[in-house]
Amino acid sequence: MPDLPRVALVGIHGYGVHQRRAIEEHEAAGRARLVGLADPVPPDDPSDGAPQTAVPWFPDLRTMLDTARPDVVVVATPIHTHTDLATLALRAGCDVLLEKPPTASLEELDRLLGTVAETGREVQVGFQTFGSAALDVIHDAVAAGELGEVRSVDVVGTWVRPESYFTRSEWAGRRTLGGRAVVDGVVTNPLAHAVAAALHLAGARTTDDVVSVELDQYRANDIEADDTSAVRVVTSGGVRVVLGLTLCAATHSVPTVTVRGTAGTATLDYYADTVTFRTADGERTVAAERTHLLTNLLDHRDDPSVPLLSPLRGTGAFMRVLDAVRAAPDPTPVPAEHVERVTDDAGTHRVVHDVEAWCARVAAEGRTFAELGAPWARGQVHASATHPSAHASDAPRPDLEDRA
Ligand SMILES: NC(=O)c1ccc[n+]([C@@H]2O[C@H](COP(=O)([O-])OP(=O)(O)OC[C@H]3O[C@@H](n4cnc5c(N)ncnc54)[C@H](O)[C@@H]3O)[C@@H](O)[C@H]2O)c1
């Protein structure tokens, strides 16, 4: 039997449960061996309901690296731990599948890119939508001129998150923790896939592909971070990306990402990996396959000519948005008279009145909640000229220029 890549997981509860299952599926398919689990909370903690395990467990990543000697480490820990843990794994000679958002600031992204270059290892970022061929379907249609000239990409993301979501971990809903950036708001974490997919479809991958970010951010929950945000981005290609996002909808719905051209639109459903085209020829829906990002990372290890689908440097445009959120003022609280506390099948959750309609208007009209005059939106739109050279006060950062 050939030597299978030794894969280990750090962060085994929460989303780590899904990542463990994915590694086990690769093991069952003869692609990998699961050689270790690292987490301060052991896998058989009965309060977590995680399965008992015969796979060696370690209380921290360093011990696991020394003992289990993995080739690949999957990191599914809180955002503010990503840079240190990924750095440790890279320096131990491992490739890394790193959960999104990759880091908690651009400065951390820079450092991690430096470690990637220094070690010659790879970091694949867990934007699983980047594994969807639905993105290629849209890019190909745009390249073939089917949509005419692309002017904008817009997103409507209206989710429900119960109050328990924000109390599950100490970092949930925090902007910082113990002096470290966390940036766990609707834009940068729960609906990060929608943000990342929209930027991808707008042709923005690297830090330099984003010219400006404008933010109009609110919170109805008792958290530090935003749970309801309007975001407007302009790319270096002149495409406007507009997002109306909330975790305070009355009911949960599938986010939509719509590419708008002069001759038609293409709407991505990134749950189903389908694209619906609407042009003068009518409407058609195309279904696409998805490649798991671990499969792609293992394929790339076997054959470096297979490109990574979500390389660290390709998340630079998303990280420009994250960094604008990190640096922005605190979100404005939504006045209590505009918020209802509802208990239903989704648990106890906050609902901002008519927020679905306001998010839809943000996307359709390209204006923020405050600009539209939403009755609960008293915030200031925070503009961030995010291209490094746009800031006279910023030192030149040539290190950012090659994030291809
Ligand atoms: N790709 C997706 O669709 C998706 C979905 C959900 C979460 N995530 C991402 O997964 C990551 C984890 O999120 P979560 O909601 O599961 O968090 P969580 O707080 O619920 O779980 C984090 C786990 O990491 C462990 N942990 C914390 N610090 C650690 C350390 N230093 N070393 C080892 N283990 C440590 C915790 O004990 C816990 O088991 C985040 O980056 C999040 O954005 C991705």
The ligand as a MOL file (V3000), in Angstrom:
LIG
                    3D

  0  0  0     0  0            999 V3000
M  V30 BEGIN CTAB
M  V30 COUNTS 44 48 0 0 0
M  V30 BEGIN ATOM
M  V30 1 N -16.3390 26.5940 6.4240 0
M  V30 2 C -17.4830 26.7310 7.0870 0
M  V30 3 O -18.5800 26.6530 6.5220 0
M  V30 4 C -17.4340 26.9810 8.5600 0
M  V30 5 C -18.5800 26.8270 9.3450 0
M  V30 6 C -18.4800 27.0730 10.7150 0
M  V30 7 C -17.2770 27.4860 11.2640 0
M  V30 8 N -16.1900 27.6400 10.4620 0 CHG=1
M  V30 9 C -14.9110 28.1100 11.0030 0
M  V30 10 O -14.3570 27.1110 11.8460 0
M  V30 11 C -13.5800 27.7410 12.8570 0
M  V30 12 C -14.0600 27.2630 14.2220 0
M  V30 13 O -15.3720 27.7400 14.4110 0
M  V30 14 P -16.3720 27.0130 15.4420 0
M  V30 15 O -17.6490 27.7270 15.2830 0
M  V30 16 O -16.3070 25.5510 15.2640 0 CHG=-1
M  V30 17 O -15.6830 27.4060 16.8400 0
M  V30 18 P -15.9590 26.7580 18.2680 0
M  V30 19 O -15.4990 27.7560 19.2730 0
M  V30 20 O -17.3540 26.2660 18.3300 0
M  V30 21 O -14.9770 25.4870 18.2740 0
M  V30 22 C -13.5850 25.6870 18.2140 0
M  V30 23 C -12.8490 24.4190 18.6460 0
M  V30 24 O -11.4510 24.7360 18.6650 0
M  V30 25 C -10.9150 24.3450 19.9530 0
M  V30 26 N -9.7810 25.2100 20.2350 0
M  V30 27 C -9.7910 26.4940 20.6580 0
M  V30 28 N -8.5400 26.9590 20.7620 0
M  V30 29 C -7.7190 25.9450 20.4090 0
M  V30 30 C -6.3130 25.7990 20.3290 0
M  V30 31 N -5.4990 26.8170 20.5900 0
M  V30 32 N -5.8220 24.5940 19.9560 0
M  V30 33 C -6.6190 23.5570 19.6790 0
M  V30 34 N -7.9750 23.6400 19.7100 0
M  V30 35 C -8.5090 24.8260 20.0850 0
M  V30 36 C -12.0760 24.4730 20.9090 0
M  V30 37 O -11.8660 23.7080 22.0930 0
M  V30 38 C -13.2060 23.9380 20.0550 0
M  V30 39 O -13.2140 22.5310 20.0560 0
M  V30 40 C -13.7210 29.2470 12.6520 0
M  V30 41 O -12.6660 29.7150 11.8870 0
M  V30 42 C -15.0120 29.3400 11.8860 0
M  V30 43 O -15.1210 30.4970 11.0960 0
M  V30 44 C -16.2420 27.3810 9.1390 0
M  V30 END ATOM
M  V30 BEGIN BOND
M  V30 1 1 1 2
M  V30 2 2 2 3
M  V30 3 1 2 4
M  V30 4 1 4 5
M  V30 5 2 4 44
M  V30 6 2 5 6
M  V30 7 1 6 7
M  V30 8 2 7 8
M  V30 9 1 8 9
M  V30 10 1 8 44
M  V30 11 1 9 10
M  V30 12 1 9 42
M  V30 13 1 10 11
M  V30 14 1 11 12
M  V30 15 1 11 40
M  V30 16 1 12 13
M  V30 17 1 13 14
M  V30 18 2 14 15
M  V30 19 1 14 16
M  V30 20 1 14 17
M  V30 21 1 17 18
M  V30 22 2 18 19
M  V30 23 1 18 20
M  V30 24 1 18 21
M  V30 25 1 21 22
M  V30 26 1 22 23
M  V30 27 1 23 24
M  V30 28 1 23 38
M  V30 29 1 24 25
M  V30 30 1 25 26
M  V30 31 1 25 36
M  V30 32 1 26 27
M  V30 33 1 26 35
M  V30 34 2 27 28
M  V30 35 1 28 29
M  V30 36 1 29 30
M  V30 37 2 29 35
M  V30 38 1 30 31
M  V30 39 2 30 32
M  V30 40 1 32 33
M  V30 41 2 33 34
M  V30 42 1 34 35
M  V30 43 1 36 37
M  V30 44 1 36 38
M  V30 45 1 38 39
M  V30 46 1 40 41
M  V30 47 1 40 42
M  V30 48 1 42 43
M  V30 END BOND
M  V30 END CTAB
M  END
